[in-house]
């Protein structure tokens, strides 16, 4: 196990280590034909106790997927890359503006049952700034430390699919795919350097709409 750095930080989770693992991971993109292209930001920040990511709960007033747990993100605007969209949504939803040079890499595209192809973009924030959640989109923001994120997923079955339904026990509840699939792959790839795939993982029925 690597020795801690002088400030007590785990060198496995510093910016360079995360970027190296993401760079070594052969990302699998998907053709968005027939789906709406979108992106989410896996934003790595340090709240003063160590690194983690921001997980949001969507506002109850949203037309699609209201009240569900999600990563900051949304549809790509015309001419945008996934990185452009992830950074724009991070600003629009949480009030966090980040330079494009802070992007560390991508994870596999994930096709959702509701008609989207999601591109997860990993972004290095550094010291967590004050957040300004947009109440029209975000009901609550959770900071999930890496120690809590690195948790064994649960798997269940539904009659409508032969694929396993993934769940992640986080923030006092069970987070489902697509968010659970993205976070599980981030943990496997960026924190452990394991080339784990998640495209085969299923979403619960309420996420199909």
Protein Blocks (a to p, Z undefined) as FASTA:
>chain_A
ZZddfkopafklgmklmmmmmmmpccddddfehiacdddddddddehjaccdddddddfk
bmghghiacdddddddehiafklmmmmmmmmmnopacdfklpgbdcdddddfkopacddd
dddebjaddddddfklmmbdcdddfklmmccddddddfkbcbdcddddeehiacddfklm
mmmmmmmmmmnopacdfklpccdfklmZZ
